[in-house]
Amino acid sequence: MVPSSFSLRSYAASLLCAFVLLFAAASCGGDKGKVEGVNMLYGTSSKVWKTAKETDATGDKVKQTDAQEQETLHMFANNTYTMTGTAGAVQGKFAFDQSAKTLTMTPDAGGTSNTFNVETLTDDKLTLVGTSGAKLVLEAE
């Protein structure tokens, strides 16, 4: 038979370990709100981003079509971009304001520029929020 003090110590140690793991996961896992420097958009010279997840203004997940899953956003160090998909490619220029946490993209072929709030920008994740509240989560390829 095991003494009750041993069981209590084991229980307390298990509880402490669970608490430490939970705290570590909470502090390390979330990068929401983390917006690093502009070079995270393009790495050393360029970087390719692909859609990982999209939500509408109400927060509901938007199902990606096969064509949308093939789209890429290629960001370059000279503040230009190319978006490619099954319909072709769109090229343009971008401006990133780190203090305001915004990314403005202007197509070369004319048209309206789009400004997004940047919710997350790390080496491998970019989350853009449109004016409607819809979100696009991109992952570095």
Buried (B, 14 or more C-beta within 10 A) or exposed (E): EEEEEEEEEEEEEEEEEEEEEEEEEEEEEEBEEEBBEBEBBBBEEBBBBBBBEBBEEEEEEBEBEEEBEEBBBBBBBEBBBBBBBEEEEBBBBBEBEBEEBBBBBBBEEEEEEBBBBBBBBEEEBBBBBBEEEBBBBBEBE
